[in-house]
Each structure stands twice: as structure tokens, then as C-alpha cells.
């Protein structure tokens, strides 16, 4: 399986719909610009909109008792925000925050539910996506427990690279630490190790990917598993 970066100028999940269904769905979407740090959902609050990222990144976070937050998932142009609606839930269980500025396709929850009822292909696609998302979150939990920080960092850098255009990644120590569930000092050591191997360049939250094949080799097996899961959901990645 080719694990080269996949970049799309639209949303890959919606690209998997039959042409007619996709056109009908997009007619009811608005294109919105999302800013860094923007909160799109809060735990317990009503879900007003669903989002399909085009070139932005959205993180899902769990709030802990000490006010800390742990990132449990990241969504880019391969997915969507608002899946609880598929389970007849009207409120969000997690906080959703924009981690990478860019555009997204937005639709009201009521309109989305209407499309689900009238478009069987859409409902089937979102259910497959949800199944893959649950599997991916479970994979991440096991990965964080068993694998070394350096390999896990390589995995998340690859996942971010897949969802952005170009080789420049804006990822702060705070973001990476909360995504991997480790201290910032551990991120610094792991990033320096990858930089020493000339796989990346790392400076104050600015990461440049220099050697993607090498980064794939440095990653744990979980990255390849992520790709295989998504390929089963919506088909092989579309490459530029």
C-alpha cells in the first residue's frame, strides 16, 4: 500500500459519495474559514453544525478533573465533525478545537439529518467512517501505552502531514504533548532525535518534514494501521 501523502482540495469523505449525491449535499453547505484556537463544540452543548474540513485541522479533546485536556483524535480532510448525530445524540461529548487554520464545509445539524434520511449512500458512508474512527481511537490508546515517544511522534507528524498541504507543520510543544499524553520535555527529546536523523527540522513549534519515507520507517506500525483502516472505509487515498 502506498503511504505517500494524500492531499485534497475538497473533503475526501464527501468525495467518496456518488457524484449526484455529492452535488446535492454540497448545495446545502457553506464554506467557512476556521481560525486557530476556535472552539466548535463543547461537552454537553447542542450540536448546531457539522463540519467537513477541507484544509484545516480539528482536534477532539477530553477535559480532565484538573482542568487539563487530552487530545484523543484529530480530523482533517479525511473526515467530519458531528458524528454523534448519527447515534441520535444532540449534544457533543467532547470539546472540538481548531488546531490548523483553513477552510471547512459547514451544514446545519437539521439539514444534515435531513440528508441522512434522504440519501442512503451518505448514511452508509458516515457509519463506515464512524466505525473506522472508533477503531483508530482504540489504536491510539494502545499506541500511547506501549510504544516509544519517538515512534509515536513520528506517527502523529505523518498524520498531520497527510492532512495539510506542503511540508511545513505548525505544531506547538503543548499540542504534541497533549496529543501523545507526555510532558513537553519528552516531545523536545523525541523531536531532536528525529531531527538528528535528518527526518525533520524542528524549531519553536515549526516542523519541516525532510524525509517522509524515513519518517514512516521511524513510526510505529500504528501509522500503517491508520491508513489501512481509512482505506477500508472510503477507498485508497487520492494522491496529487
HUHU-V529636 format. One record per helix or strand of 2 or more residues. SS is the DSSP state (A for helix, B for strand). FROM is the first residue (numbers start at 0). TO is the last residue. If there is no record, write none. Layout:
BEGIN
ss=<SS;SS>
from=<FROM;FROM>
to=<TO;TO>
END
This chain:
BEGIN
ss=<A;A;B;B;B;B;B;A;B;B;B;A;A;A;B;A;A;B;B;A;A>
from=<11;18;29;38;48;56;68;82;90;94;101;108;119;148;167;172;183;199;205;211;221>
to=<14;25;33;40;52;62;74;86;91;99;107;117;145;161;169;179;195;202;208;217;233>
END
